[in-house]
Amino acid sequence: MKLTILGCHAASLRWGAFPTSQVLEISGRVFLIDCGEAAQMQLRRSKVKFSRIKQIFISHLHGDHYYGLIGLISTFQLLGRETELTIYGPRGIKDIILIQLDASESYIGYPLNFVELDSDKPQKIYEDEKVMVETIPLKHRIYCNGYLFQEKPGPRRINIDKAKEAEIDVAYFNKLKKGSDVPNKHGKIISNEEVTLEPHLPKSYAFCSDTQYYPKIVEQIKNVQVLYHESTFLNSHQYLCERTMHSTAKEAAEIAQSAQVQTLILGHYSGRYKNREDFRKEAQEVFQNTLLTEDGKQFQF
Amino acid sequence: MKLTILGCHAASLRWGAFPTSQVLEISGRVFLIDCGEAAQMQLRRSKVKFSRIKQIFISHLHGDHYYGLIGLISTFQLLGRETELTIYGPRGIKDIILIQLDASESYIGYPLNFVELDSDKPQKIYEDEKVMVETIPLKHRIYCNGYLFQEKPGPRRINIDKAKEAEIDVAYFNKLKKGSDVPNKHGKIISNEEVTLEPHLPKSYAFCSDTQYYPKIVEQIKNVQVLYHESTFLNSHQYLCERTMHSTAKEAAEIAQSAQVQTLILGHYSGRYKNREDFRKEAQEVFQNTLLTEDGKQFQF
């Protein structure tokens, strides 16, 4: 699983401060999460092949999370894209994109779908044979979802040495992967556990931005491998969280701690802070395994 | 008169290739012309004070000329702007901006006006005591205007030495500036021409992008001081101009030559060309005083 941070800053686009956008590569899928202004510039830099992005997930309709979407859709067209693209986002996003495509009299030559969301309950919105995606309803000034990306459990892994030793024919390997006991060359039933290993642990990533401190999400993201949780402010500005409906680094860490995640990643930093390390320090007082986003940074998990 | 090129490239935003946006400073006014994606990044770099921009002129509703507008309007709000802002652009631009402001439930705390254009004839759309702005209807795939910025003729300039010599009281200087003859201390009528100089030559700038070769504009931009004319292609790709409704460097130069402008500036380069100098060379075969835009470049006239 690879996470590329295209932008990790709150509010307006500046040199060296791109608004929220991330690329998640999981099980061979490439998902774009949020798409702040100029995300396409950062995307080119990240060397992600544009045609591999088939799904875009938009959390909410504040500009710093989606103003780059129309530009990206248009660029895909200019580059001759043929691959289908599906946009998941709050109700209203389709009209916003279509009014702009209409005004330009642009014909989009690839299938462009919208899945508009308005439920305040978690919903499974995407599923294929390897991965599924659920919404994580958040608490912000406007309707806003985080997204939970989960690999499905893979097959059991064959312990080749043990399987040879037990004289099992390769024709039975698929059955073994599915967990069945199988006969060996001499007709003796071999217990699956003797010749296979546990499946690889499924990867999972929860993206939670923007939101007030909202413990209700803990149950849904319990034991997730990697949690990105916004930390717009430090605790010294906690009083701003109520009005703006954002979180502090400490609050993000408390969510990580309660959900017993493996790794916490912070981001969506307000422009008022010069020293990014203060976010890490504050979070680590509550949750040790805390990492910081930076524009362009890549994480492997 | 100062012209700052925020972006000068056709089509999609890339590192080192910003789409069209320019800042024109004339007679103390600061006008923004077109606003491609990420124009606000470039605007910060240019050191233009945001609050000095009170008018934005959008040529047409292709994304590379206005996708940065909503981000700029939002950033002005975040920065606590109070100064009025007026957007001039094709009919439809208001709905595009308002649907996005509505979706974000954002309250814009400064007066935001729209002047929507749909005439195919030149119109005077802005005038104050020093400057006026007219549309230049262009010929593109969708409705598109260039803009002509003109200083009004200033007052006659008093030749202080001559005025003293002629013994004219300072109380008459305003009359002199307006071109009147005035009496001196002894009641003798002094001819205006004896004690004043011609006004400074009014500055003027014509912005013409995007357009097919369109000689109809020549009459309106005749003798303009500086002409920016798009040159998306070189003459070797002239066959693309008909379908895309763009111009070559040669065609831009022919317009400059016919209109007898002082200076031609080229831009809106297609991404297919590596060597920018080829544009200058091609144009200079027709019109000698040709300059090239670059992102971030500033011209003084």
Interface residues (C-beta under 8 A of the other chain):
Chain A: A11 S12 L13 R14 W15 E37 A38 Q40 M41 R44 R45 L61 H62 G63 Y67 G68 I70 G71 S74 T75 L78 L79 P90 G92 I93 D95 I96 I99 Q100 A103 S104 E105 R141 I142
Chain B: A11 S12 L13 R14 W15 E37 A38 Q40 M41 R44 R45 L61 H62 G63 Y67 G68 I70 G71 S74 T75 L78 L79 P90 G92 I93 D95 I96 I99 Q100 A103 S104 E105 S106 R141 I142
